[in-house]
Structures are given as C-alpha cells and as structure tokens.
Amino acid sequence: MVKAKDFVLASDKLEKEYLLVEVSNWNDYETKAHMGFYYQVLFPKLQSEKIKIAIKGEKPYVTNEELCKSGGVWVKFNNLTVQGSMYNGVFSAKGFADSLQFVENQGK
C-alpha cells in the first residue's frame, strides 16, 4: 500500500527562498516531548500554499511577535525535504529541514 509520506515533492517545485509567516511548537504526538519548531512558509510556485517545515531545536530562529512587526521574513532552508502527509483524511504536504537562514534584501 502506498502511504502519503511516500510522495516527495520534486525539487523543481520547491522554491529557493520562502516567506516565513508563522512559528509554532513541534511536539511529539505520542510522548508530547518538545521536538523543535514548525516554520510555516508560503510556496509561490504552488499558488501560495502554506506548508509547515519542521526543524529540531530548543528555541526558534524568530518569534511570532517579530514576524508580526515585520510582516514576515524571507528564509531559505538547509537540506529541505517536502513530502505528503495525511491528516483526518486530507492529503497535504509537510517538510523537514536541518536549519534555516535569513535572506537579506529579498525583493529589493
């Protein structure tokens, strides 16, 4: 049987830079242990679909308060993988990365 996580988004569908719009905690579903943070970004090539990218870590690279002040920041991810996900019968995409970097002077 094919599982949702078996679907991996082709690299030509991925951006090099993303607009980061929200940060939230990433906790293990079963143990509730803190794993890191989800970074929700817009994918312009996918009609501005929002996708959560999980990165392990103790503290976020940026807070939601900082994002609210700036209206979002542009970032790029190191070792980004985006795959399918099934939740409550809805197919979506989620990603994992090793880290993120802020992009200076995006759109200028």
BELTA-V104939 format. One record per backbone hydrogen bond with DSSP energy under -1.0 kcal/mol. NH is the residue of the N-H (numbers start at 1). CO is the residue of the C=O. If there is no record, write none. Layout:
BEGIN
nh=<NH | NH>
co=<CO | CO>
END
This chain:
BEGIN
nh=<6 | 7 | 9 | 13 | 14 | 18 | 20 | 21 | 22 | 24 | 26 | 28 | 32 | 35 | 36 | 37 | 38 | 39 | 40 | 41 | 42 | 43 | 46 | 47 | 48 | 49 | 49 | 51 | 53 | 54 | 55 | 57 | 67 | 68 | 69 | 70 | 71 | 72 | 73 | 75 | 76 | 78 | 81 | 83 | 84 | 85 | 87 | 90 | 92 | 94 | 95 | 96 | 97 | 98 | 101 | 103 | 108>
co=<3 | 4 | 82 | 10 | 11 | 75 | 73 | 40 | 40 | 38 | 36 | 33 | 28 | 26 | 26 | 55 | 24 | 53 | 22 | 51 | 19 | 49 | 43 | 44 | 43 | 43 | 46 | 41 | 39 | 95 | 37 | 35 | 63 | 64 | 65 | 66 | 67 | 67 | 20 | 18 | 101 | 99 | 96 | 94 | 7 | 92 | 90 | 87 | 85 | 83 | 52 | 81 | 54 | 78 | 76 | 74 | 105>
END
